[in-house]
Amino acid sequence: MPEGVEVEMYRQLADKAVGSRVESIDASDSWFLKGETTDDELMVALVGEKMIGARRIGKLMLLDFSSGHRLGVRFGMTGRLLVGDEAAIDYLEYSSHRNDPAWDRFKLGLADGRELVVRDPRRLGGVELDPDEDRLGHDLFSVTLGQLRSDVFVGSVAIKARLLDQKRLAGVGNLIADETLWRAALDPTRPAGALSAEEERRLHRRLRTVAKQFLAQGGSHTGQLQSERHREGLCPTDGAELQRRTVGGRTTYSCPVHQL
């Protein structure tokens, strides 16, 4: 599933289209248009305009255009980005391994002959013209310890649920959260506001390390815990059988021995 790491990989691919002018738009799947966005609005706002930037906040990719408009792209659980013949990633965890153009939900036709395509089997993503960027929290790649302490390490909500709250910390998904807490030796159900100062520092360090490593390794499915995320899976650290629970509405794997 695309987490902040995958969307950063998509952003890097979209950056290769910066400087290109939009010649056409295929937004015929009205379900994929979010907010008040319509295909007519997209045509007026983007056709003939040059893409001048590709940005990301958490799981939201933003394309900036010379008209001053911004296109927000969300990839849901199964969305991928293609630019011309190039895909940002070949494998997406929990998505189909097929690569079917029938799943193309949105296309920008570029003047250089390439297409920027969002391919999404389950149609859980979407595009939105001029989305509200302020609704998202601090980005996982740049969040500081102070920002975590003020917005994430607070209250009685489980720490995993806080990590997944995109309004507080943007870009962390289920796999990044579980890997980070496993490496930080913290139980996912611990109250977010009950961590010690050392535990807070350790979690911040592990979060930054996980994000950077996953990006370098090719995705959020490349963690040390990933191969054991199944019933009767064993902790790679101490061999204990992993505990499987639902925390923050998501299936969660943790070690009952060293995650305290």
DADA-V103607 format. One record per pair of residues at least 24 apart in sequence whose ideal C-beta (glycine too) atoms are under 8 Angstrom apart, sorted by the first residue. I is the first residue (numbers start at 1). GAP is how many residues later the second one is. Records with the same first field share a line. If there is no record, write none. Layout:
I: GAP ; GAP
This chain:
1: 76 ; 77 ; 91 ; 92 ; 93 ; 94 ; 172 ; 173 ; 174 ; 219
2: 57 ; 73 ; 74 ; 75 ; 77 ; 78 ; 90 ; 171
3: 56 ; 168 ; 169 ; 170 ; 171 ; 172 ; 173 ; 217
4: 52 ; 54 ; 55 ; 135 ; 136 ; 137 ; 166 ; 167 ; 168 ; 169 ; 172 ; 207
5: 166 ; 171 ; 206 ; 209 ; 210 ; 214 ; 215
6: 69 ; 82 ; 83 ; 86 ; 213 ; 214
7: 49 ; 51 ; 52 ; 53 ; 54 ; 68 ; 164
8: 48 ; 133 ; 207
9: 79 ; 80 ; 206 ; 209 ; 210
10: 46 ; 51 ; 63 ; 65 ; 70 ; 71 ; 78
11: 43 ; 44 ; 45 ; 50
12: 76
13: 68 ; 69 ; 70 ; 73 ; 74 ; 75
14: 40 ; 47 ; 49 ; 67 ; 69 ; 102
15: 39
16: 67 ; 70
17: 34 ; 37 ; 66 ; 91 ; 93 ; 97 ; 99
18: 33 ; 34 ; 35 ; 36
19: 31 ; 32 ; 33
20: 30 ; 31 ; 90 ; 91 ; 92 ; 94
21: 27 ; 28 ; 29 ; 30 ; 89 ; 90
22: 24 ; 25 ; 26 ; 27 ; 28 ; 29 ; 43 ; 86 ; 87 ; 88 ; 89
23: 24 ; 25 ; 86 ; 87 ; 88
24: 83 ; 84 ; 85
25: 82 ; 83 ; 84
26: 78 ; 80 ; 81 ; 83
27: 79 ; 100
29: 76 ; 77 ; 94
31: 92 ; 95
32: 73 ; 74 ; 86 ; 88 ; 91 ; 93 ; 94 ; 95
33: 93 ; 94 ; 95
34: 40 ; 92 ; 93 ; 94 ; 97
35: 93 ; 94 ; 96
37: 90 ; 91 ; 92
41: 88
42: 29 ; 85 ; 87
45: 24 ; 84
46: 25 ; 62
56: 83
57: 76 ; 79 ; 82 ; 113 ; 114
58: 78 ; 79 ; 81 ; 82 ; 108 ; 111 ; 112 ; 113 ; 114
59: 107 ; 111 ; 112 ; 114
60: 71 ; 73 ; 76 ; 110
62: 69 ; 71
69: 60 ; 61
70: 59 ; 60 ; 61
71: 56 ; 57 ; 58
72: 55 ; 56 ; 57 ; 58 ; 59 ; 61
73: 33 ; 45 ; 52 ; 53 ; 54
74: 51 ; 52 ; 53 ; 54
75: 43 ; 45 ; 50
76: 44 ; 46 ; 47 ; 48 ; 49 ; 50
77: 45 ; 47
78: 42 ; 43 ; 44 ; 46 ; 47
79: 26 ; 39 ; 40 ; 41 ; 45 ; 46
80: 38 ; 39 ; 40
81: 35 ; 36 ; 37 ; 38
82: 33 ; 34 ; 35 ; 37
83: 31 ; 32 ; 33 ; 34
84: 29 ; 30 ; 31
89: 129 ; 130
91: 127 ; 128 ; 130
92: 127 ; 129
93: 82 ; 126 ; 127 ; 128 ; 133
95: 26 ; 27
96: 25
135: 32
136: 30 ; 31 ; 34
137: 28 ; 29 ; 30 ; 31 ; 32 ; 33
138: 30 ; 31 ; 32
139: 31 ; 32
140: 29 ; 30 ; 31 ; 32 ; 36 ; 67 ; 71
141: 30 ; 67 ; 70 ; 71
143: 26 ; 61 ; 64
144: 60
145: 55 ; 56 ; 59
148: 52 ; 55 ; 56
149: 51
152: 40
153: 39 ; 40 ; 42 ; 47
154: 38 ; 39
155: 36 ; 37 ; 38
156: 35 ; 36 ; 37 ; 38
157: 34 ; 35
158: 30 ; 31 ; 32 ; 33 ; 34 ; 89 ; 90
159: 27 ; 29 ; 30 ; 31 ; 32 ; 33 ; 36 ; 44
160: 28 ; 29 ; 87 ; 88 ; 90 ; 92
161: 31 ; 86 ; 87 ; 88
162: 30
163: 44 ; 85
164: 84 ; 85 ; 86
171: 40
172: 35
173: 47
174: 76 ; 77 ; 78
175: 45 ; 46 ; 48 ; 51 ; 54
176: 31 ; 34 ; 35 ; 38 ; 44
177: 71 ; 73 ; 75
178: 45 ; 47 ; 51 ; 74 ; 75 ; 76
179: 31 ; 35 ; 41 ; 44 ; 45 ; 46 ; 47
180: 26 ; 27 ; 30
181: 73 ; 78
182: 42 ; 43 ; 53 ; 55 ; 71 ; 72 ; 73 ; 77
183: 26 ; 27 ; 41
185: 73 ; 74 ; 75
186: 73 ; 74
187: 67 ; 72 ; 73
188: 57 ; 59 ; 60 ; 64 ; 66 ; 71
189: 56 ; 58
225: 28
228: 25
229: 24
